[in-house]
Amino acid sequence: MGGCGSRSLAEDDPNVEAHAHSKAIDHSLRTEYKEAKRQHKLLLLGAGESGKSTIAKQMKVIHMNGFSQDELISYRPVVHFNALLSMRLLLAANRKFGIGLKDDKLEASADRLLGLSGKQLRELTPENAETCRALWADEGIRKVYERVHETQVPDSAAYCLNALDRIASPTYIPTTEDCLRCRSRTTGIVDLTFQCRSTQFRVIDVGGQRSERMKWIHCFEGVTAVLFCVALSGYNQQLYEDEQVNRMHEALELFDEVANSRWFQRSSIVLFLNKSDIFRKRIRVQSLKCCFADYDGSHSYTNAVRFIRNKFISLAAKHRLSTADISPENDALPGLYTHVTCATDTDNIRYVFEAVTDTILHTNLLKSGF
């Protein structure tokens, strides 16, 4: 009776809208969870100046159609900054070492260059380009460059200073190689997502300086693999943040923390022994003994790389395997993979990432019971 005009209990329930909203959220979370399960999250870690961000840029070049025209143009101030900063640091080291300039007439120009600051360092004017060109040709600056490992001069120095005519042109637009070569310190988190072999990868790059590491914890959950970068060339260099600390020693300490962290017990660790090109030249001149007193090998590139690699493997072996199983002939650990890399070499990184992809997909199959 009176049923025709009645409303259902559901329609009268004030919680219906809330229930529907909750159901929609649950559906969205399930969808996101399924997507996340299909996605492989790769975390790029390492100390500052290890080449992590260059690896991230290579992922963009190889798997994301490279840099757009607007992105290339946006790198112009970065390239100019690298050139001007390099010369300023070379000049500062020249005076610190007491070497002096061969051409006394350049002293006034050198003072002016050292006085630049802020925006002035992001635009390579014709006058400053000419000053840098003259200084770069000076014997006193060349002598400093021979001791570049004793300074904080960026690795891009010679590349930029040898290209002054090109990069100082009013119509200059950076090339992909310019973007890869020039350093821009990572602050915050860079997040890249791309497809490779019908598989989705998410690569997260976080700043490596000590002040940036507090942000790492926010990226630790659900990591398929940690890509840990080490600069081989850092064996005879000091930290940017603390010139009392050797870069290689800092990398070893950091790797120890990461490889044995509870967060990554189920994650693969991929060790990139990076900057092999610089290391190959440097090891001919200065032995590894300056960094490791227990090194008794020669100036051999191969022997030195093997020694460094085994140092890192031994640290990871604390929880993954007995150190008794580590030897030059047997450097494999469950879940730990090593690659010698040159981050600025696109072909090398393409080849290495193919190997990393094989490893990840194979490991994923094993975890799935296949």
C-alpha positions as CSV (number, residue, x, y, z in Angstrom):
1,M,0.0,0.0,0.0
2,G,1.4,3.3,-1.0
3,G,4.3,1.3,-2.5
4,C,4.2,3.2,-5.8
5,G,5.3,6.4,-4.2
6,S,7.9,4.9,-1.8
7,R,11.7,5.2,-2.1
8,S,14.1,2.3,-1.6
9,L,16.1,2.1,1.6
10,A,19.2,2.5,-0.4
11,E,18.0,5.8,-1.8
12,D,17.2,7.1,1.7
13,D,20.6,5.9,3.0
14,P,22.8,9.0,3.5
15,N,25.9,6.8,3.2
16,V,25.2,5.6,-0.3
17,E,27.3,8.3,-1.9
18,A,30.1,7.6,0.5
19,H,29.9,3.8,-0.2
20,A,30.1,4.5,-4.0
21,H,33.0,6.8,-3.5
22,S,34.8,4.3,-1.4
23,K,34.1,1.6,-4.0
24,A,35.5,3.8,-6.8
25,I,38.7,4.4,-4.7
26,D,39.1,0.7,-4.1
27,H,38.8,0.0,-7.8
28,S,41.3,2.7,-8.6
29,L,43.8,1.3,-6.1
30,R,43.4,-2.2,-7.5
31,T,44.0,-0.8,-11.0
32,E,47.1,1.1,-9.8
33,Y,48.4,-2.0,-8.0
34,K,48.0,-4.1,-11.2
35,E,49.8,-1.4,-13.2
36,A,52.6,-1.2,-10.6
37,K,53.0,-5.0,-10.7
38,R,53.6,-4.8,-14.4
39,Q,56.0,-1.9,-14.0
40,H,59.7,-2.4,-13.1
41,K,60.9,0.4,-10.8
42,L,64.6,1.1,-11.1
43,L,66.3,3.4,-8.5
44,L,69.4,5.2,-9.6
45,L,71.6,5.8,-6.5
46,G,75.3,6.8,-5.9
47,A,77.4,9.5,-4.5
48,G,77.6,12.9,-6.2
49,E,79.6,13.2,-9.5
50,S,79.1,9.4,-10.1
51,G,77.3,9.9,-13.5
52,K,73.8,8.9,-12.4
53,S,72.0,11.8,-14.1
54,T,73.9,11.1,-17.3
55,I,72.6,7.5,-17.2
56,A,69.0,8.9,-16.7
57,K,69.6,11.2,-19.7
58,Q,70.7,8.2,-21.8
59,M,67.4,6.5,-20.9
60,K,65.6,9.5,-22.4
61,V,67.8,9.4,-25.5
62,I,67.5,5.6,-26.1
63,H,63.9,5.0,-25.0
64,M,62.0,8.3,-25.1
65,N,62.9,9.8,-28.5
66,G,65.6,12.0,-27.0
67,F,65.4,15.7,-26.3
68,S,62.9,18.0,-28.0
69,Q,64.1,21.2,-29.6
70,D,62.8,23.2,-26.6
71,E,64.7,21.0,-24.2
72,L,67.9,21.4,-26.2
73,I,67.5,25.1,-26.2
74,S,66.9,25.1,-22.4
75,Y,70.4,23.5,-22.0
76,R,72.2,26.5,-23.5
77,P,72.6,28.2,-20.0
78,V,73.8,24.9,-18.6
79,V,76.5,24.5,-21.2
80,H,77.6,28.1,-20.8
81,F,77.7,27.6,-17.0
82,N,79.9,24.5,-17.4
83,A,82.4,26.4,-19.6
84,L,82.6,29.5,-17.3
85,L,82.6,27.5,-14.1
86,S,85.4,25.2,-15.4
87,M,87.6,28.2,-16.3
88,R,86.9,29.9,-12.9
89,L,87.9,26.7,-11.0
90,L,91.0,26.3,-13.1
91,L,92.0,29.9,-12.4
92,A,91.3,29.4,-8.7
93,A,93.5,26.3,-8.7
94,N,96.2,28.0,-10.6
95,R,96.5,30.6,-7.9
96,K,96.2,28.0,-5.1
97,F,99.0,25.9,-6.6
98,G,101.1,29.0,-7.1
99,I,101.6,28.3,-10.8
100,G,100.6,31.6,-12.3
101,L,99.8,32.5,-15.9
102,K,102.5,32.5,-18.6
103,D,100.9,35.6,-20.2
104,D,100.8,38.3,-17.5
105,K,98.5,40.4,-19.7
106,L,95.7,37.9,-19.0
107,E,95.7,38.6,-15.2
108,A,93.2,41.5,-15.5
109,S,90.9,39.4,-17.6
110,A,91.2,36.5,-15.2
111,D,90.2,38.8,-12.3
112,R,87.2,39.9,-14.2
113,L,86.2,36.3,-14.9
114,L,86.6,35.3,-11.3
115,G,84.3,38.2,-10.3
116,L,81.3,36.9,-12.3
117,S,78.3,35.6,-10.4
118,G,74.7,34.6,-10.7
119,K,73.2,35.1,-14.2
120,Q,76.5,36.3,-15.5
121,L,77.7,32.6,-15.3
122,R,74.8,31.4,-17.5
123,E,75.6,33.5,-20.6
124,L,78.8,33.1,-22.4
125,T,79.3,36.6,-23.9
126,P,81.7,37.1,-26.8
127,E,84.1,38.9,-24.4
128,N,84.1,36.1,-21.9
129,A,84.4,33.5,-24.6
130,E,87.5,35.3,-25.9
131,T,89.0,35.4,-22.3
132,C,88.3,31.7,-21.8
133,R,89.9,30.9,-25.1
134,A,93.1,32.8,-24.3
135,L,93.3,31.4,-20.8
136,W,92.7,27.8,-22.0
137,A,95.7,28.2,-24.4
138,D,97.9,29.5,-21.6
139,E,100.6,27.2,-20.3
140,G,99.8,28.0,-16.7
141,I,96.2,26.8,-17.1
142,R,97.3,23.7,-19.0
143,K,99.6,22.8,-16.1
144,V,96.7,23.0,-13.7
145,Y,94.6,20.8,-16.0
146,E,97.3,18.1,-15.7
147,R,96.4,18.1,-12.0
148,V,92.7,18.3,-12.5
149,H,92.1,15.4,-10.1
150,E,93.3,17.7,-7.3
151,T,90.5,20.2,-8.0
152,Q,86.7,20.2,-8.3
153,V,86.8,21.1,-12.0
154,P,83.9,19.2,-13.7
155,D,84.6,16.4,-16.2
156,S,83.0,18.5,-18.9
157,A,85.8,21.1,-18.7
158,A,87.9,20.1,-21.7
159,Y,84.9,19.3,-23.8
160,C,83.3,22.7,-23.3
161,L,86.6,24.7,-23.5
162,N,87.6,23.0,-26.7
163,A,84.2,24.0,-28.2
164,L,84.2,27.7,-27.3
165,D,83.8,28.9,-30.9
166,R,80.7,26.8,-31.4
167,I,79.0,27.2,-28.0
168,A,79.5,31.0,-27.9
169,S,77.8,31.5,-31.2
170,P,74.7,33.7,-31.0
171,T,72.7,31.0,-32.9
172,Y,74.0,28.1,-30.8
173,I,71.6,25.3,-30.0
174,P,73.0,22.5,-27.8
175,T,73.4,19.0,-29.3
176,T,72.4,15.8,-27.6
177,E,76.0,15.2,-26.8
178,D,76.3,18.6,-25.2
179,C,73.4,17.7,-23.0
180,L,75.0,14.4,-22.0
181,R,78.4,15.9,-21.4
182,C,77.4,18.9,-19.3
183,R,76.8,18.6,-15.7
184,S,73.7,20.0,-13.9
185,R,73.6,19.0,-10.3
186,T,70.5,17.0,-9.5
187,T,68.3,18.4,-6.7
188,G,65.0,16.7,-5.9
189,I,63.8,13.6,-7.8
190,V,63.7,13.0,-11.6
191,D,61.2,10.4,-12.6
192,L,61.2,8.8,-16.1
193,T,58.8,6.1,-17.4
194,F,59.3,4.3,-20.7
195,Q,58.6,1.1,-22.6
196,C,61.4,-1.4,-23.5
197,R,60.5,-4.8,-25.0
198,S,56.8,-4.3,-24.2
199,T,57.8,-3.9,-20.6
200,Q,57.3,-0.6,-18.7
201,F,60.2,0.7,-16.7
202,R,60.2,3.6,-14.3
203,V,63.7,5.0,-13.6
204,I,64.0,7.4,-10.6
205,D,67.1,9.5,-10.2
206,V,67.8,11.3,-7.0
207,G,70.6,13.7,-6.1
208,G,73.8,12.1,-4.8
209,Q,75.2,14.8,-2.7
210,R,75.0,14.3,1.1
211,S,72.4,17.1,1.4
212,E,70.1,15.3,-1.1
213,R,70.2,11.8,0.5
214,M,67.5,12.5,3.0
215,K,65.0,12.4,0.0
216,W,66.0,8.9,-1.0
217,I,63.8,7.1,1.6
218,H,60.7,8.4,-0.3
219,C,61.6,6.3,-3.3
220,F,62.6,3.0,-1.5
221,E,59.3,1.0,-1.7
222,G,58.6,-1.5,-4.5
223,V,62.0,-1.3,-6.1
224,T,62.8,-4.0,-8.7
225,A,66.5,-3.1,-8.9
226,V,68.9,-0.5,-7.6
227,L,71.3,0.8,-10.3
228,F,74.2,2.0,-8.2
229,C,76.7,4.2,-9.9
230,V,80.4,4.6,-8.9
231,A,82.9,6.9,-10.6
232,L,86.0,4.7,-11.1
233,S,87.9,8.0,-11.7
234,G,87.1,9.1,-8.2
235,Y,89.8,7.0,-6.7
236,N,92.2,10.0,-6.6
237,Q,89.7,12.7,-6.0
238,Q,88.0,14.3,-3.0
239,L,84.3,15.0,-2.4
240,Y,82.8,18.3,-3.6
241,E,81.0,18.6,-0.2
242,D,84.0,17.6,2.0
243,E,87.5,17.8,0.5
244,Q,88.8,15.7,3.4
245,V,87.0,12.6,2.1
246,N,88.1,10.5,-0.9
247,R,85.3,10.0,-3.4
248,M,85.9,6.2,-3.8
249,H,85.8,5.7,0.0
250,E,82.5,7.6,0.2
251,A,81.1,5.4,-2.6
252,L,82.1,2.2,-0.8
253,E,80.5,3.4,2.5
254,L,77.3,4.4,0.7
255,F,77.2,1.1,-1.3
256,D,77.6,-0.8,1.9
257,E,74.5,0.9,3.3
258,V,72.4,0.4,0.2
259,A,73.4,-3.2,-0.7
260,N,72.7,-4.4,2.9
261,S,69.6,-2.3,3.5
262,R,66.4,-4.1,4.6
263,W,64.6,-2.1,1.9
264,F,66.5,-3.9,-0.9
265,Q,66.7,-7.4,0.4
266,R,64.4,-8.6,-2.4
267,S,65.8,-6.2,-5.0
268,S,68.5,-6.8,-7.5
269,I,71.6,-4.6,-7.2
270,V,73.2,-3.5,-10.5
271,L,76.6,-1.9,-10.0
272,F,77.7,0.5,-12.7
273,L,81.5,1.1,-12.5
274,N,81.3,4.3,-14.4
275,K,83.6,6.9,-16.1
276,S,85.8,4.1,-17.5
277,D,87.1,6.4,-20.2
278,I,88.5,8.9,-17.6
279,F,89.8,6.0,-15.4
280,R,91.6,4.3,-18.3
281,K,93.7,7.5,-18.9
282,R,94.2,8.3,-15.2
283,I,95.3,4.9,-14.0
284,R,98.3,5.0,-16.4
285,V,99.7,8.0,-14.4
286,Q,98.6,7.3,-10.8
287,S,98.4,3.9,-9.1
288,L,95.3,2.7,-7.2
289,K,97.6,2.5,-4.2
290,C,96.8,6.2,-3.4
291,C,93.3,5.1,-2.6
292,F,93.8,1.5,-1.4
293,A,97.0,0.7,0.6
294,D,96.4,-3.0,0.1
295,Y,96.6,-2.7,-3.7
296,D,99.8,-4.3,-5.0
297,G,98.9,-4.5,-8.7
298,S,100.4,-2.6,-11.6
299,H,99.0,0.4,-13.5
300,S,97.0,-2.1,-15.5
301,Y,93.4,-0.9,-16.2
302,T,92.0,-4.4,-16.1
303,N,93.7,-5.3,-12.8
304,A,92.6,-2.0,-11.2
305,V,89.0,-2.4,-12.3
306,R,88.9,-6.0,-11.0
307,F,90.3,-4.9,-7.7
308,I,87.7,-2.1,-7.2
309,R,84.9,-4.4,-8.3
310,N,85.9,-7.0,-5.7
311,K,85.9,-4.3,-3.0
312,F,82.3,-3.5,-3.7
313,I,81.3,-7.2,-4.1
314,S,82.9,-8.0,-0.7
315,L,80.6,-5.4,0.9
316,A,77.5,-6.8,-0.7
317,A,78.6,-10.3,0.4
318,K,77.9,-9.5,4.0
319,H,74.3,-10.7,3.7
320,R,74.1,-12.2,0.2
321,L,77.0,-14.7,0.4
322,S,80.1,-15.7,2.4
323,T,83.1,-13.6,1.5
324,A,85.0,-16.8,1.2
325,D,83.3,-17.4,-2.1
326,I,84.6,-14.2,-3.6
327,S,87.7,-14.3,-5.8
328,P,88.9,-12.7,-9.0
329,E,87.7,-15.7,-10.9
330,N,84.3,-15.9,-9.1
331,D,82.9,-12.4,-8.7
332,A,79.2,-13.3,-8.9
333,L,76.7,-12.9,-6.1
334,P,73.0,-13.8,-6.0
335,G,71.1,-10.6,-7.0
336,L,74.3,-8.5,-7.7
337,Y,75.4,-7.7,-11.2
338,T,78.3,-5.5,-12.3
339,H,78.9,-3.5,-15.5
340,V,81.8,-1.3,-16.5
341,T,80.3,1.8,-18.1
342,C,80.9,5.1,-19.8
343,A,77.7,7.1,-19.2
344,T,78.4,9.6,-22.0
345,D,78.7,6.7,-24.6
346,T,75.2,6.1,-25.9
347,D,76.1,2.8,-27.6
348,N,77.7,1.5,-24.4
349,I,74.7,2.4,-22.2
350,R,72.3,0.9,-24.8
351,Y,74.2,-2.4,-24.7
352,V,74.4,-2.4,-20.9
353,F,70.7,-1.6,-20.4
354,E,69.8,-4.5,-22.7
355,A,71.8,-6.7,-20.4
356,V,70.1,-5.2,-17.3
357,T,66.7,-5.7,-19.0
358,D,67.6,-9.4,-19.6
359,T,68.6,-9.8,-15.9
360,I,65.4,-8.1,-14.6
361,L,63.1,-10.1,-16.8
362,H,64.8,-13.4,-16.0
363,T,64.8,-12.7,-12.3
364,N,61.1,-11.8,-12.5
365,L,60.3,-15.1,-14.2
366,L,62.2,-17.0,-11.5
367,K,60.3,-15.2,-8.7
368,S,57.1,-16.1,-10.5
369,G,58.0,-19.8,-10.3
370,F,58.9,-20.4,-13.9
